[in-house]
């Protein structure tokens, strides 16, 4: 059993335990806020930074059980973040579904980040007001799920899809889907090893014309302004950053550093 299998096993437990079965108070109209397009936000910028609310790192690099998600989201926004990613997985990452609602108060696009494998998770994302969901191609393959049907399901709930791939083969398949945005994960979900050169190599090996205007996000392992410059020069449009922000003693300063502000 590798790391991804452990994530999947825990995700199945979260579903079985009713984590995504929202109570009436969770699913009230106050959370059904106006959708804000992540793909349009990225398209408007030369380069975008998506700052992540993540209570704990799977690699054990940090753990913050008590986070004021609303305060944190506004800190990220005021520091220059273009969007907010919220990791909602409760057991391994110590996330909370309510953090989606808190992040939405900023008016920035909000990404619902989880190990999505069932429609109930997608529905919860929509009901809580998320703008976009992360779908992971490697996870879908491991469970023999139809990634195209998963994308269609998300779209039926009014959600955009960030489709995550890990290598050239997955990128090739992603280009043939209806995903709104394509992500490249620099972290190997089987071992947790990180290499940002993965994003660069994949971009070097694809015909940019085949993107048809779709934007690319580099995920994981980005912590320095030099990293941003490297991936930007490779044709990547945005970076999703979590661990580097949370390990910094000055979170706002780290965001400004990465943004070049």
C-alpha positions in Angstrom: 0.0 0.0 0.0 1.5 3.4 -1.0 0.6 6.9 0.2 -2.1 7.4 -2.3 -3.8 4.1 -1.2 -3.8 5.4 2.4 -5.3 8.7 1.2 -8.0 6.8 -0.6 -8.7 4.5 2.3 -9.2 7.5 4.6 -11.4 9.3 2.1 -13.7 6.3 1.9 -13.9 6.4 5.7 -14.8 10.1 5.6 -17.6 9.4 3.2 -18.9 6.4 5.1 -18.8 8.4 8.4 -21.2 11.0 6.9 -18.7 13.9 6.7 -20.1 15.3 3.5 -23.8 14.9 4.6 -24.4 18.6 5.4 -26.8 19.6 8.1 -29.5 22.1 7.3 -27.5 24.9 8.9 -24.5 23.9 6.8 -26.5 24.0 3.6 -28.5 27.2 4.1 -28.9 29.9 1.5 -26.4 32.1 3.2 -23.6 29.9 1.8 -24.9 29.9 -1.7 -23.0 33.0 -2.7 -22.2 34.1 -6.2 -19.8 32.0 -8.1 -16.4 33.6 -8.9 -14.5 32.1 -11.8 -11.0 30.8 -11.0 -10.2 30.3 -14.7 -11.2 33.9 -15.5 -9.2 35.3 -12.6 -6.1 33.5 -13.8 -6.7 34.6 -17.4 -6.8 38.3 -16.3 -3.3 38.1 -14.7 0.2 37.7 -16.0 0.7 35.2 -13.2 -1.6 34.2 -10.3 -0.9 32.9 -6.8 -3.4 30.6 -5.1 -2.8 30.6 -1.4 -3.9 27.5 0.5 -5.6 27.0 3.8 -4.2 23.7 5.0 -4.1 22.8 8.6 -1.5 20.1 8.3 1.1 18.8 5.9 0.9 15.1 4.8 4.7 15.0 5.1 4.5 16.1 8.7 6.2 19.4 8.0 3.7 21.3 10.2 0.3 21.0 11.9 -2.0 23.8 13.0 -5.3 22.4 14.4 -6.8 25.7 15.4 -6.9 28.1 12.4 -9.2 31.1 12.1 -10.1 30.4 8.4 -11.8 33.7 7.8 -9.0 35.8 9.3 -6.4 33.7 7.4 -8.3 34.0 4.1 -8.5 37.8 4.4 -4.8 38.0 5.4 -4.0 36.0 2.2 -6.2 38.3 0.1 -4.8 41.5 1.6 -1.3 40.2 1.0 -2.0 39.8 -2.7 -3.3 36.2 -3.2 -5.5 35.9 -6.3 -7.5 32.9 -5.0 -7.9 30.7 -2.0 -7.5 26.9 -1.9 -9.1 25.1 1.0 -8.1 21.6 2.0 -11.2 20.1 3.6 -10.0 16.6 4.3 -10.5 16.2 8.1 -8.4 13.2 9.2 -5.0 13.5 7.6 -5.0 17.3 6.7 -7.2 18.3 9.7 -9.5 20.3 7.4 -13.0 21.6 7.9 -15.8 22.0 5.4 -16.9 25.3 7.0 -13.6 26.8 6.0 -15.0 27.0 2.4 -17.7 29.3 3.7 -15.2 31.5 5.6 -12.9 31.8 2.5 -15.9 32.8 0.3 -16.3 35.9 2.4 -13.2 37.4 0.7 -14.8 37.5 -2.7 -11.9 35.6 -4.2 -12.4 32.4 -6.2 -12.3 29.4 -3.8 -11.0 25.9 -4.6 -12.5 22.9 -2.8 -9.5 20.6 -2.4 -10.0 17.0 -1.4 -9.6 13.4 -2.6 -12.8 13.5 -4.6 -14.2 10.1 -5.6 -18.0 10.4 -5.1 -20.7 12.7 -6.2 -21.6 13.5 -2.6 -18.3 15.3 -2.3 -18.9 17.4 -5.4 -22.4 18.3 -4.2 -21.0 19.4 -0.8 -18.6 21.6 -2.6 -21.3 23.3 -4.5 -23.7 23.6 -1.6 -21.0 25.3 0.5 -20.4 27.8 -2.2 -17.0 26.7 -3.7 -16.2 27.9 -7.1 -13.9 25.1 -8.3 -13.1 21.5 -7.3 -9.9 19.6 -7.6 -10.1 16.3 -9.5 -7.0 14.0 -9.4 -6.4 11.9 -12.5 -4.2 9.4 -10.6 -6.8 8.8 -8.0 -9.5 8.3 -10.6 -7.3 5.8 -12.4 -6.6 3.9 -9.2 -10.3 3.5 -8.5 -11.2 2.9 -12.2 -13.4 6.0 -12.3 -14.4 7.8 -15.5 -12.7 11.2 -15.2 -14.9 12.7 -17.9 -18.1 11.8 -16.0 -16.6 13.3 -12.9 -15.9 16.5 -14.7 -19.5 16.5 -16.2 -20.8 16.0 -12.7 -18.9 19.0 -11.3 -20.1 21.1 -14.2 -23.7 20.1 -13.6 -23.4 21.6 -10.1 -22.0 24.9 -11.6 -18.4 24.2 -10.5 -15.3 24.7 -12.5 -12.8 21.8 -12.5 -9.0 21.9 -11.9 -7.8 18.6 -13.2 -4.5 17.4 -11.7 -2.0 15.4 -13.6 1.4 14.2 -12.7 3.3 13.2 -15.9 3.3 13.6 -19.7 0.8 10.7 -20.2 -1.7 12.2 -17.8 -1.2 15.6 -19.3 -2.0 14.2 -22.8 -5.2 12.7 -21.5 -6.1 15.9 -19.6 -5.9 17.8 -22.9 -8.7 15.7 -24.2 -11.1 16.4 -21.3 -13.5 19.2 -20.6 -11.5 20.4 -17.5 -11.5 24.2 -17.1 -7.9 24.3 -15.7 -5.1 21.8 -15.7 -2.8 21.4 -12.7 0.6 19.7 -12.6 1.4 18.3 -9.2 5.1 18.4 -8.4 4.5 16.0 -5.5 4.4 12.3 -6.1 1.3 11.1 -4.4 2.7 7.6 -4.1 5.9 8.7 -2.2 5.3 12.4 -1.3 8.6 13.3 -3.0 8.6 16.8 -4.6 10.3 18.2 -7.7 9.2 21.4 -9.3 11.2 20.5 -12.4 8.3 18.1 -13.1 6.1 21.1 -14.1 8.8 22.5 -16.3 9.6 19.3 -18.1 5.9 18.6 -18.8 5.5 22.1 -20.3 8.5 21.6 -22.4 7.0 18.5 -24.0 3.6 19.7 -24.9 2.4 21.8 -27.8 1.1 25.0 -26.1 -1.4 25.4 -28.9 -3.3 22.3 -27.8 -4.2 24.0 -24.5 -6.8 26.0 -26.5 -6.5 28.8 -24.0 -6.7 26.7 -20.9 -4.5 27.8 -18.0 -1.9 25.7 -16.2 -1.3 25.7 -12.4 1.8 24.3 -10.8 1.1 22.6 -7.4 3.4 21.8 -4.5 7.1 22.5 -3.7 7.0 26.2 -4.6 8.5 28.4 -2.0 10.8 31.0 -3.5 10.4 33.9 -5.9 13.0 32.0 -8.1 10.6 29.1 -8.3 7.8 31.4 -9.6 10.1 32.8 -12.2 11.1 29.3 -13.4 7.6 28.0 -13.8 6.3 31.3 -15.3 9.1 31.2 -17.9 8.0 27.6 -18.7 4.5 28.9 -19.7 2.7 28.1 -16.4 0.0 30.6 -15.4 -0.4 30.1 -11.7 1.1 28.5 -8.6 -0.8 26.9 -5.8 1.2 27.4 -2.5 0.5 26.0 0.9 3.4 24.6 2.9 5.8 27.4 2.2 3.2 29.9 3.5 2.4 28.0 6.6 6.1 27.3 7.5 6.9 31.0 7.2 6.9 33.2 10.3 5.4 36.0 8.2 2.7 34.5 6.0 1.7 37.8 4.4 5.4 38.6 3.7 5.8 35.2 2.1 2.9 35.8 -0.2 4.2 39.3 -1.1 7.6 37.8 -1.8 6.2 35.2 -4.2 4.0 37.8 -5.9 6.9 40.2 -6.2 5.1 42.9 -4.4 
